[in-house]
């Protein structure tokens, strides 16, 4: 059995007004959601957030036989937001 975690620290495709409203308890205008996404981008070394397709490709690789030697670790897929 192998165990590998993947850090993403937020994906633009999952950052929606509905999800933010569920957390804040108040509706947010589209400009506020865009501002939050831009702020997340600015916190990353690459200047942009990872995309869902990039994370899916990373997880697909990790689940494959090509990554058989990788276990007991976390993969930093944050575009450089946190040190790994």
Order of alpha helices (4+ residues) and beta strands (2+ residues): beta-alpha-alpha-alpha-beta
